């Protein structure tokens, strides 16, 4: 279930805007204000619930950082990249 | 606007459950699941908008950590403690 290095590299190429940080992938999104950031977080929350897979979500006023990893797999799995792409509307 | 050390100590005593971490105060809340955590975050968001003061919000599945400071004051102000107490329903 855990992707090997070649698998991670290929998945990253197919997931623009996300960067790897160790066993996670991360992306930071900036919005006009806190209210728009919270709308985004709720949309992400819906996708996470649908996927049964939940990113770490850090809100700093108008800035939201998502971080994904698959704890059960001990690293990055296809689920992380699928949710990342779903968040970006590239499902 | 920034509270002095005695002011911070007094305010902390009046704000149970929160702990100081440098120029911030923090509290971590645990919920049954992600969905309940997100309900809490939305409630906090409404209080933050009403106060014109926004905590840092970190969501880790069912766990939410709030951190408050007043950047304009260069430290902790009465606004931080007022919002902390509002979140805890002791507004």
Backbone of each chain as ProteinMPNN parsed JSONL, in Angstrom:
{"seq_chain_A": "XXXXXXXXXXXXXXXXXXXXXXXXXXXXXXXXXXXXXXXXXXXXXXXXXXXXXXXXXXXXXXXXXXXXXXXXXXXXXXXXXXXXXXXXXXX", "coords_chain_A": {"N_chain_A": [[0.834, -1.205, 0.0], [1.984, 1.2, 0.723], [3.652, 3.585, -1.236], [6.488, 3.087, -3.326], [9.677, 4.752, -3.865], [9.842, 5.445, -6.574], [7.197, 5.316, -7.236], [6.124, 7.353, -5.649], [7.385, 9.562, -6.793], [6.315, 9.541, -9.372], [3.603, 9.886, -8.785], [3.653, 12.414, -7.592], [4.349, 13.99, -9.79], [1.98, 13.89, -11.119], [0.385, 15.443, -9.585], [0.165, 18.417, -9.4], [1.446, 21.299, -7.664], [1.617, 20.335, -5.147], [3.955, 19.509, -2.612], [6.578, 17.368, -1.519], [7.274, 16.432, 1.82], [9.175, 14.723, 3.577], [7.528, 12.002, 4.895], [5.148, 12.985, 4.092], [2.825, 14.736, 1.921], [2.342, 18.136, 0.996], [0.395, 21.124, 0.71], [-0.089, 24.618, 0.436], [-2.671, 26.972, 0.643], [-3.924, 30.132, -0.294], [-6.301, 32.612, 0.614], [-8.856, 35.171, 0.24], [-9.74, 36.057, 2.701], [-10.368, 35.113, 6.154], [-12.907, 33.981, 6.236], [-13.299, 32.921, 3.655], [-11.271, 31.074, 3.683], [-12.243, 29.291, 5.559], [-14.513, 28.309, 4.302], [-13.271, 26.823, 2.313], [-11.957, 24.914, 3.933], [-14.143, 23.53, 4.925], [-15.106, 22.394, 2.561], [-12.952, 20.721, 1.92], [-13.17, 19.111, 4.147], [-15.549, 17.718, 3.626], [-14.774, 16.231, 1.38], [-12.789, 14.715, 2.551], [-14.209, 13.203, 4.429], [-15.782, 11.735, 2.663], [-13.821, 10.255, 1.435], [-12.821, 8.844, 3.518], [-10.423, 9.531, 4.62], [-8.128, 11.703, 6.031], [-6.729, 14.872, 5.891], [-4.104, 16.593, 7.716], [-4.881, 19.802, 8.849], [-4.085, 23.116, 8.797], [-4.934, 26.268, 9.834], [-4.305, 29.602, 9.221], [-5.436, 32.439, 9.618], [-6.074, 33.692, 6.606], [-4.896, 31.644, 5.278], [-4.37, 28.299, 4.454], [-2.944, 25.241, 5.224], [-2.562, 22.027, 3.99], [-1.75, 18.7, 4.871], [-0.826, 15.492, 3.963], [-0.662, 12.043, 4.694], [-0.342, 8.465, 4.96], [-1.001, 6.851, 7.653], [-1.467, 4.17, 8.341], [-0.127, 2.843, 6.374], [2.415, 3.562, 6.771], [3.603, 5.635, 5.411], [3.533, 7.401, 2.291], [0.68, 6.874, 0.301], [-1.419, 5.764, -2.429], [-3.879, 6.803, -1.725], [-3.364, 9.268, -0.558], [-2.549, 10.887, -2.664], [-4.768, 10.726, -4.296], [-6.712, 12.06, -2.752], [-5.518, 14.568, -2.57], [-5.642, 15.369, -5.256], [-8.367, 15.394, -5.576], [-9.105, 17.503, -3.88], [-8.08, 19.581, -5.352], [-9.747, 19.58, -7.426], [-9.22, 17.91, -9.457], [-9.922, 15.409, -9.38]], "CA_chain_A": [[0.0, 0.0, 0.0], [2.917, 2.324, 0.7], [4.295, 3.736, -2.54], [7.953, 3.154, -3.299], [10.167, 6.078, -4.271], [9.465, 5.712, -7.97], [5.75, 5.561, -7.229], [5.901, 8.704, -5.1], [7.842, 10.547, -7.783], [5.34, 9.559, -10.462], [2.36, 10.453, -8.267], [3.879, 13.858, -7.423], [4.29, 14.632, -11.111], [0.567, 13.945, -11.511], [-0.325, 16.191, -8.54], [0.875, 19.695, -9.381], [1.186, 22.224, -6.571], [1.927, 19.676, -3.881], [5.352, 19.148, -2.467], [6.845, 16.324, -0.548], [8.033, 16.767, 3.018], [9.351, 13.449, 4.26], [6.481, 11.011, 4.667], [3.909, 13.704, 3.795], [2.766, 15.758, 0.876], [1.744, 19.349, 1.541], [0.126, 22.29, -0.145], [-0.628, 25.782, 1.135], [-3.642, 27.722, -0.15], [-4.212, 31.457, 0.27], [-7.629, 33.1, 0.27], [-9.032, 36.604, 0.458], [-9.882, 36.316, 4.135], [-10.612, 33.936, 6.986], [-14.181, 33.37, 5.869], [-13.096, 32.086, 2.467], [-10.436, 29.939, 4.1], [-13.086, 28.332, 6.272], [-15.329, 27.645, 3.268], [-12.386, 25.817, 1.723], [-11.743, 23.837, 4.91], [-15.358, 22.705, 4.954], [-15.144, 21.595, 1.329], [-11.956, 19.672, 2.131], [-13.729, 18.192, 5.137], [-16.498, 16.847, 2.942], [-14.015, 15.288, 0.552], [-12.079, 13.811, 3.462], [-15.187, 12.253, 4.955], [-16.166, 10.836, 1.57], [-12.686, 9.375, 1.146], [-12.379, 8.139, 4.725], [-8.987, 9.831, 4.724], [-8.203, 13.074, 6.539], [-5.464, 15.619, 5.978], [-3.87, 17.605, 8.74], [-5.335, 21.092, 8.32], [-3.639, 24.244, 9.627], [-5.54, 27.521, 9.391], [-3.659, 30.831, 9.714], [-6.272, 33.491, 9.036], [-6.527, 33.423, 5.234], [-3.969, 30.671, 4.699], [-4.643, 26.939, 4.912], [-1.985, 24.231, 4.774], [-2.985, 20.627, 4.111], [-0.667, 17.713, 4.839], [-1.388, 14.146, 3.821], [0.144, 10.832, 4.759], [-1.175, 7.31, 5.292], [-0.357, 6.284, 8.835], [-1.557, 2.711, 8.307], [0.841, 2.318, 5.409], [3.753, 3.985, 7.171], [4.175, 6.561, 4.436], [2.612, 7.909, 1.278], [-0.029, 5.867, -0.493], [-2.259, 6.315, -3.509], [-4.982, 7.557, -1.115], [-2.936, 10.651, -0.327], [-2.54, 11.62, -3.931], [-6.156, 10.812, -4.774], [-7.405, 13.137, -2.027], [-4.9, 15.833, -3.005], [-6.189, 15.735, -6.564], [-9.795, 15.715, -5.385], [-9.154, 18.863, -3.325], [-7.766, 20.529, -6.418], [-10.744, 19.487, -8.493], [-8.679, 17.104, -10.557], [-10.356, 14.122, -8.86]], "C_chain_A": [[0.87, 1.258, 0.0], [3.595, 2.383, -0.666], [5.812, 3.706, -2.377], [8.387, 4.499, -3.889], [9.764, 6.421, -5.706], [7.973, 6.024, -8.056], [5.41, 6.936, -6.699], [6.274, 9.753, -6.144], [6.828, 10.662, -8.924], [4.042, 10.221, -10.006], [2.497, 11.961, -8.073], [3.793, 14.597, -8.755], [2.849, 14.796, -11.573], [-0.273, 14.779, -10.536], [0.318, 17.567, -8.396], [0.47, 20.562, -8.197], [1.499, 21.639, -5.209], [3.411, 19.384, -3.828], [5.52, 18.124, -1.375], [7.625, 16.889, 0.627], [8.137, 15.48, 3.825], [8.263, 12.472, 3.886], [5.136, 11.656, 4.343], [4.004, 14.397, 2.445], [1.961, 16.933, 1.429], [1.425, 20.352, 0.438], [-0.49, 23.388, 0.709], [-1.487, 26.59, 0.169], [-3.891, 29.071, 0.521], [-5.543, 31.968, -0.263], [-7.727, 34.586, 0.591], [-9.074, 36.919, 1.948], [-10.166, 34.998, 4.864], [-11.879, 33.208, 6.556], [-14.028, 32.454, 4.65], [-12.22, 30.879, 2.788], [-11.289, 28.863, 4.758], [-14.045, 27.617, 5.306], [-14.514, 26.52, 2.623], [-12.197, 24.631, 2.668], [-12.984, 22.939, 4.991], [-15.497, 21.853, 3.697], [-14.154, 20.427, 1.431], [-12.498, 18.634, 3.113], [-14.726, 17.223, 4.521], [-15.812, 15.798, 2.081], [-13.304, 14.258, 1.423], [-13.027, 12.76, 4.026], [-15.585, 11.249, 3.881], [-15.062, 9.818, 1.29], [-12.319, 8.495, 2.334], [-10.897, 8.36, 4.985], [-8.877, 11.326, 4.993], [-6.843, 13.749, 6.563], [-5.334, 16.325, 7.314], [-4.18, 18.958, 8.107], [-4.903, 22.187, 9.285], [-4.185, 25.533, 9.036], [-4.81, 28.687, 10.057], [-4.347, 32.007, 9.037], [-6.703, 33.116, 7.621], [-5.699, 32.353, 4.526], [-4.238, 29.295, 5.31], [-3.569, 26.015, 4.343], [-2.559, 22.845, 5.031], [-1.748, 19.741, 4.055], [-1.298, 16.33, 4.842], [-0.311, 13.086, 3.965], [-0.808, 9.698, 5.094], [-0.52, 6.557, 6.436], [-0.349, 4.759, 8.79], [-0.505, 2.089, 7.39], [2.273, 2.684, 5.794], [4.411, 4.909, 6.162], [3.118, 7.031, 3.468], [1.992, 6.764, 0.489], [-0.827, 6.556, -1.584], [-3.408, 7.14, -2.939], [-4.619, 9.027, -0.9], [-3.022, 11.463, -1.615], [-3.945, 11.742, -4.506], [-6.903, 11.945, -4.065], [-6.834, 14.503, -2.415], [-5.511, 16.292, -4.325], [-7.667, 16.077, -6.458], [-9.961, 17.136, -4.833], [-8.959, 19.892, -4.435], [-8.7, 20.397, -7.612], [-10.27, 18.707, -9.693], [-8.907, 15.628, -10.254], [-9.76, 12.912, -9.496]], "O_chain_A": [[0.537, 2.254, -0.641], [4.053, 1.367, -1.189], [6.351, 4.236, -1.405], [7.557, 5.28, -4.354], [9.391, 7.556, -6.002], [7.543, 6.873, -8.836], [4.523, 7.612, -7.221], [5.543, 10.724, -6.342], [6.527, 11.764, -9.383], [3.451, 11.014, -10.737], [1.562, 12.708, -8.359], [3.233, 15.691, -8.835], [2.529, 15.719, -12.322], [-1.498, 14.817, -10.648], [0.948, 17.852, -7.377], [-0.688, 20.565, -7.777], [1.631, 22.371, -4.228], [4.043, 19.06, -4.833], [4.722, 18.028, -0.444], [8.52, 17.716, 0.456], [7.278, 15.19, 4.658], [8.085, 12.143, 2.713], [4.108, 10.98, 4.317], [5.087, 14.616, 1.903], [1.031, 16.757, 2.216], [2.084, 20.414, -0.6], [-1.308, 23.123, 1.59], [-1.091, 26.858, -0.966], [-4.05, 29.151, 1.739], [-5.871, 31.784, -1.435], [-6.8, 35.18, 1.141], [-8.517, 37.919, 2.4], [-10.196, 33.926, 4.261], [-11.921, 31.979, 6.516], [-14.567, 31.347, 4.624], [-12.407, 29.798, 2.23], [-11.08, 27.67, 4.538], [-14.344, 26.438, 5.493], [-15.012, 25.413, 2.417], [-12.27, 23.478, 2.244], [-12.864, 21.72, 5.113], [-15.956, 20.713, 3.766], [-14.477, 19.294, 1.074], [-12.307, 17.431, 2.93], [-14.74, 16.04, 4.861], [-16.213, 14.634, 2.053], [-13.228, 13.079, 1.075], [-12.691, 11.577, 4.094], [-15.711, 10.055, 4.154], [-15.336, 8.666, 0.951], [-11.592, 7.513, 2.182], [-10.206, 7.484, 5.506], [-9.463, 12.131, 4.269], [-5.908, 13.248, 7.189], [-6.334, 16.62, 7.969], [-3.791, 19.225, 6.971], [-5.302, 22.191, 10.449], [-3.928, 25.851, 7.875], [-4.707, 28.757, 11.281], [-3.887, 32.504, 8.009], [-7.61, 32.301, 7.454], [-5.8, 32.185, 3.31], [-4.322, 29.151, 6.53], [-3.315, 26.007, 3.139], [-2.986, 22.53, 6.142], [-0.818, 19.998, 3.29], [-2.195, 16.044, 5.635], [0.793, 13.212, 3.435], [-1.956, 9.939, 5.469], [0.382, 5.743, 6.236], [0.643, 4.126, 9.151], [-0.058, 0.963, 7.604], [3.229, 2.173, 5.21], [5.638, 4.961, 6.068], [1.932, 7.053, 3.797], [2.67, 5.825, 0.072], [-0.895, 7.783, -1.644], [-3.872, 8.078, -3.588], [-5.462, 9.913, -1.042], [-3.514, 12.592, -1.625], [-4.276, 12.749, -5.132], [-7.638, 12.701, -4.701], [-7.575, 15.474, -2.569], [-5.853, 17.463, -4.487], [-8.16, 16.951, -7.171], [-10.844, 17.878, -5.264], [-9.601, 20.942, -4.445], [-8.488, 21.005, -8.661], [-10.82, 18.812, -10.789], [-8.223, 14.74, -10.764], [-10.081, 11.789, -9.107]]}, "seq_chain_B": "XXXXXXXXXXXXXXXXXXXXXXXXXXXXXXXXXXXXXXXXXXXXXXXXXXXXXXXXXXXXXXXXXXXXXXXXXXXXXXXXXXXXXXXXXXX", "coords_chain_B": {"N_chain_B": [[-1.659, 47.989, 25.19], [-0.662, 45.392, 25.018], [-0.455, 42.882, 27.441], [1.126, 43.011, 30.611], [3.431, 40.932, 32.51], [2.224, 40.321, 34.973], [-0.391, 40.857, 34.355], [-0.886, 38.942, 32.367], [-0.62, 36.616, 33.892], [-2.744, 36.893, 35.69], [-4.894, 36.913, 33.9], [-4.672, 34.371, 32.8], [-5.314, 32.787, 34.984], [-7.985, 33.272, 35.076], [-8.887, 31.908, 32.931], [-9.431, 28.987, 32.543], [-7.929, 25.868, 31.518], [-6.457, 26.725, 29.392], [-3.12, 27.111, 28.256], [-0.022, 28.82, 28.567], [2.256, 29.524, 25.98], [4.994, 30.861, 25.369], [4.562, 33.754, 23.538], [1.971, 33.156, 23.107], [-1.317, 31.808, 23.889], [-2.667, 28.555, 24.366], [-4.926, 25.899, 23.6], [-5.992, 22.521, 23.507], [-8.476, 20.564, 22.032], [-10.449, 17.664, 22.162], [-12.472, 15.526, 20.177], [-15.256, 13.372, 19.222], [-14.988, 12.536, 16.607], [-13.8, 13.441, 13.3], [-15.811, 14.912, 12.093], [-17.207, 16.11, 14.218], [-15.154, 17.643, 15.205], [-14.875, 19.476, 13.152], [-17.301, 20.819, 13.257], [-16.926, 22.177, 15.655], [-14.763, 23.82, 14.89], [-16.013, 25.467, 13.041], [-17.778, 26.807, 14.715], [-15.963, 28.167, 16.341], [-14.89, 29.73, 14.332], [-17.008, 31.473, 13.734], [-17.174, 32.901, 16.141], [-14.665, 34.066, 16.085], [-14.826, 35.712, 13.817], [-16.794, 37.45, 14.695], [-15.442, 38.669, 16.759], [-13.412, 39.87, 15.421], [-10.894, 38.796, 15.524], [-8.539, 36.255, 15.276], [-7.845, 32.923, 15.926], [-4.955, 30.772, 15.492], [-5.56, 27.682, 14.006], [-5.364, 24.291, 14.305], [-6.089, 21.274, 12.883], [-6.286, 17.901, 13.6], [-7.504, 15.232, 12.606], [-9.65, 14.203, 14.937], [-8.919, 16.109, 16.748], [-8.368, 19.367, 17.837], [-6.334, 22.157, 17.924], [-6.118, 25.322, 19.296], [-4.528, 28.458, 19.022], [-3.684, 31.535, 20.361], [-2.708, 34.897, 19.917], [-1.789, 38.388, 19.946], [-0.887, 39.966, 17.307], [-0.584, 42.656, 16.58], [-0.151, 43.846, 18.998], [2.162, 42.771, 19.792], [2.289, 40.586, 21.474], [0.533, 38.988, 24.151], [-2.819, 39.984, 24.621], [-5.776, 41.481, 26.091], [-7.739, 40.784, 24.279], [-7.096, 38.226, 23.398], [-7.596, 36.584, 25.583], [-10.27, 37.123, 25.99], [-11.436, 36.026, 23.692], [-10.681, 33.363, 24.007], [-12.158, 32.686, 26.282], [-14.709, 33.058, 25.285], [-14.851, 31.006, 23.389], [-14.929, 28.846, 25.089], [-17.348, 29.137, 26.15], [-17.592, 30.802, 28.238], [-17.717, 33.364, 27.861]], "CA_chain_B": [[-2.564, 46.906, 24.772], [-0.024, 44.15, 25.435], [-0.513, 42.672, 28.889], [2.402, 42.733, 31.26], [3.495, 39.569, 33.062], [1.211, 40.162, 36.024], [-1.675, 40.827, 33.661], [-1.019, 37.622, 31.733], [-0.828, 35.614, 34.948], [-4.113, 37.056, 36.199], [-5.827, 36.507, 32.848], [-4.603, 32.905, 32.694], [-6.069, 32.195, 36.101], [-9.408, 33.439, 34.763], [-9.138, 31.231, 31.651], [-8.99, 27.609, 32.811], [-7.78, 24.963, 30.396], [-5.509, 27.285, 28.434], [-1.774, 27.254, 28.787], [0.808, 29.781, 27.863], [3.428, 29.033, 25.254], [5.656, 32.073, 24.878], [3.679, 34.893, 23.294], [0.642, 32.627, 22.764], [-2.0, 30.854, 24.75], [-3.101, 27.419, 23.551], [-5.719, 24.823, 24.187], [-6.295, 21.422, 22.593], [-9.811, 19.983, 22.249], [-10.626, 16.365, 21.488], [-13.865, 15.231, 19.84], [-15.501, 11.967, 18.89], [-14.494, 12.25, 15.261], [-13.458, 14.61, 12.489], [-17.013, 15.706, 11.846], [-17.447, 16.945, 15.403], [-14.067, 18.633, 15.272], [-15.154, 20.517, 12.167], [-18.401, 21.625, 13.813], [-16.282, 23.072, 16.619], [-13.964, 24.813, 14.161], [-16.939, 26.451, 12.466], [-18.265, 27.645, 15.811], [-14.854, 29.068, 16.664], [-14.783, 30.684, 13.232], [-18.029, 32.495, 13.921], [-16.753, 33.753, 17.262], [-13.489, 34.833, 15.646], [-15.301, 36.771, 12.927], [-17.511, 38.43, 15.517], [-14.46, 39.392, 17.574], [-12.366, 40.45, 14.58], [-9.646, 38.277, 16.093], [-8.583, 34.885, 14.739], [-6.808, 32.009, 16.425], [-4.415, 29.713, 14.65], [-6.39, 26.491, 14.216], [-4.748, 23.087, 13.729], [-6.999, 20.127, 12.945], [-5.669, 16.582, 13.42], [-8.652, 14.343, 12.687], [-10.633, 14.587, 15.959], [-8.24, 16.964, 17.727], [-8.2, 20.74, 17.349], [-5.561, 23.036, 18.799], [-6.231, 26.761, 19.047], [-3.452, 29.283, 19.586], [-4.053, 32.949, 20.275], [-1.798, 35.97, 20.272], [-2.199, 39.633, 19.296], [0.305, 40.401, 16.568], [-0.469, 44.12, 16.624], [0.32, 44.262, 20.325], [3.456, 42.151, 20.042], [2.209, 39.631, 22.58], [-0.825, 38.653, 24.602], [-3.665, 41.113, 25.014], [-7.08, 41.095, 26.628], [-8.524, 40.173, 23.197], [-6.813, 36.785, 23.341], [-8.282, 35.9, 26.681], [-11.714, 37.256, 25.77], [-11.858, 35.034, 22.697], [-10.529, 32.041, 24.635], [-13.301, 32.441, 27.173], [-15.904, 32.934, 24.446], [-14.826, 29.655, 22.818], [-15.285, 27.905, 26.147], [-18.694, 29.416, 26.624], [-17.509, 31.588, 29.476], [-17.514, 34.678, 27.237]], "C_chain_B": [[-1.996, 45.536, 25.161], [-0.078, 44.042, 26.958], [0.89, 42.484, 29.44], [2.328, 41.357, 31.935], [2.433, 39.344, 34.129], [-0.175, 40.073, 35.401], [-1.918, 39.497, 32.982], [-1.32, 36.566, 32.79], [-2.253, 35.686, 35.483], [-5.127, 36.573, 35.167], [-5.837, 34.992, 32.69], [-5.403, 32.235, 33.807], [-7.568, 32.265, 35.838], [-9.81, 32.7, 33.489], [-8.706, 29.779, 31.767], [-8.923, 26.765, 31.55], [-6.783, 25.444, 29.352], [-4.14, 27.356, 29.085], [-0.973, 28.21, 27.925], [1.958, 29.067, 27.182], [4.077, 30.263, 24.631], [4.668, 33.213, 24.743], [2.263, 34.455, 22.932], [0.004, 31.97, 23.977], [-2.617, 29.789, 23.838], [-4.033, 26.512, 24.34], [-6.013, 23.791, 23.109], [-7.609, 20.785, 23.013], [-9.903, 18.672, 21.497], [-12.108, 16.067, 21.321], [-13.999, 13.764, 19.453], [-14.89, 11.617, 17.54], [-14.214, 13.566, 14.53], [-14.659, 15.52, 12.302], [-17.308, 16.637, 13.024], [-16.363, 18.007, 15.566], [-14.359, 19.795, 14.329], [-16.332, 21.403, 12.596], [-17.831, 22.643, 14.803], [-15.507, 24.184, 15.903], [-14.875, 25.878, 13.549], [-17.522, 27.367, 13.548], [-17.187, 28.646, 16.216], [-14.711, 30.139, 15.581], [-15.8, 31.804, 13.349], [-17.678, 33.452, 15.042], [-15.579, 34.641, 16.861], [-13.912, 35.987, 14.742], [-16.003, 37.87, 13.728], [-16.529, 39.291, 16.313], [-13.471, 40.173, 16.712], [-10.984, 40.016, 15.036], [-9.642, 36.775, 15.847], [-7.482, 34.028, 15.329], [-6.169, 31.231, 15.281], [-5.178, 28.444, 15.013], [-5.718, 25.313, 13.526], [-5.686, 21.91, 13.951], [-6.212, 18.854, 12.655], [-6.757, 15.542, 13.666], [-9.633, 14.821, 13.756], [-10.082, 15.557, 17.003], [-7.994, 18.341, 17.104], [-7.39, 21.522, 18.377], [-5.745, 24.482, 18.343], [-5.047, 27.463, 19.696], [-3.805, 30.74, 19.334], [-2.892, 33.842, 20.679], [-2.309, 37.226, 19.573], [-0.981, 40.235, 18.608], [0.507, 41.909, 16.67], [0.1, 44.615, 17.948], [1.699, 43.684, 20.629], [3.439, 41.186, 21.209], [0.768, 39.357, 22.923], [-1.57, 39.909, 25.042], [-4.976, 40.577, 25.583], [-7.946, 40.424, 25.562], [-8.315, 38.664, 23.116], [-7.604, 36.04, 24.407], [-9.794, 35.997, 26.531], [-12.199, 36.218, 24.761], [-11.733, 33.614, 23.255], [-11.736, 31.714, 25.504], [-14.596, 32.319, 26.382], [-15.984, 31.531, 23.837], [-15.317, 28.641, 23.849], [-16.643, 28.214, 26.768], [-18.737, 30.18, 27.927], [-17.355, 33.056, 29.134], [-17.782, 35.835, 28.164]], "O_chain_B": [[-2.731, 44.64, 25.575], [0.22, 45.002, 27.668], [1.739, 41.865, 28.799], [1.283, 40.707, 31.925], [1.812, 38.281, 34.175], [-1.026, 39.312, 35.859], [-3.033, 38.976, 33.014], [-2.187, 35.715, 32.59], [-2.892, 34.657, 35.702], [-6.102, 35.905, 35.512], [-6.891, 34.396, 32.471], [-6.083, 31.234, 33.582], [-8.33, 31.424, 36.315], [-10.938, 32.843, 33.017], [-7.718, 29.378, 31.152], [-9.735, 26.914, 30.637], [-6.319, 24.662, 28.523], [-4.006, 27.619, 30.28], [-1.22, 28.376, 26.731], [2.552, 28.136, 27.728], [3.75, 30.655, 23.51], [4.013, 33.596, 25.713], [1.448, 35.272, 22.504], [0.674, 31.625, 24.95], [-3.028, 30.067, 22.711], [-3.938, 26.382, 25.56], [-6.252, 24.133, 21.951], [-7.83, 20.501, 24.19], [-9.49, 18.574, 20.341], [-12.905, 16.329, 22.222], [-13.019, 13.024, 19.367], [-14.342, 10.53, 17.358], [-14.377, 14.652, 15.085], [-14.539, 16.744, 12.346], [-17.62, 17.812, 12.833], [-16.63, 19.125, 16.007], [-14.118, 20.955, 14.665], [-16.343, 22.602, 12.319], [-18.205, 23.816, 14.79], [-15.597, 25.353, 16.281], [-14.533, 27.06, 13.545], [-17.733, 28.557, 13.315], [-17.468, 29.829, 16.409], [-14.444, 31.304, 15.876], [-15.48, 32.964, 13.087], [-17.858, 34.663, 14.918], [-15.506, 35.809, 17.242], [-13.417, 37.106, 14.881], [-15.824, 39.059, 13.467], [-16.754, 40.485, 16.514], [-12.766, 41.046, 17.219], [-10.021, 40.777, 14.945], [-10.614, 36.09, 16.164], [-6.306, 34.379, 15.239], [-6.778, 31.055, 14.226], [-5.412, 28.166, 16.19], [-5.524, 25.326, 12.311], [-6.034, 21.594, 15.088], [-5.56, 18.731, 11.618], [-6.915, 15.038, 14.778], [-10.385, 15.764, 13.507], [-10.719, 15.794, 18.03], [-7.48, 18.453, 15.992], [-7.729, 21.542, 19.561], [-5.554, 24.815, 17.174], [-4.62, 27.097, 20.792], [-4.179, 31.12, 18.224], [-2.19, 33.576, 21.654], [-3.172, 37.138, 18.699], [-0.162, 40.914, 19.228], [1.632, 42.382, 16.828], [0.745, 45.661, 18.012], [2.331, 44.066, 21.614], [4.461, 40.987, 21.866], [-0.117, 39.482, 22.076], [-1.028, 40.77, 25.734], [-5.239, 39.375, 25.555], [-8.792, 39.591, 25.887], [-9.242, 37.916, 22.805], [-8.201, 34.996, 24.146], [-10.519, 35.072, 26.897], [-13.248, 35.603, 24.953], [-12.588, 32.766, 23.0], [-12.265, 30.604, 25.464], [-15.486, 31.56, 26.765], [-17.062, 30.939, 23.777], [-16.032, 27.696, 23.515], [-17.031, 27.627, 27.778], [-19.75, 30.213, 28.625], [-16.937, 33.876, 29.953], [-17.648, 36.991, 27.762]]}, "name": "protein", "num_of_chains": 2, "seq": "XXXXXXXXXXXXXXXXXXXXXXXXXXXXXXXXXXXXXXXXXXXXXXXXXXXXXXXXXXXXXXXXXXXXXXXXXXXXXXXXXXXXXXXXXXXXXXXXXXXXXXXXXXXXXXXXXXXXXXXXXXXXXXXXXXXXXXXXXXXXXXXXXXXXXXXXXXXXXXXXXXXXXXXXXXXXXXXXXXXXXX"}
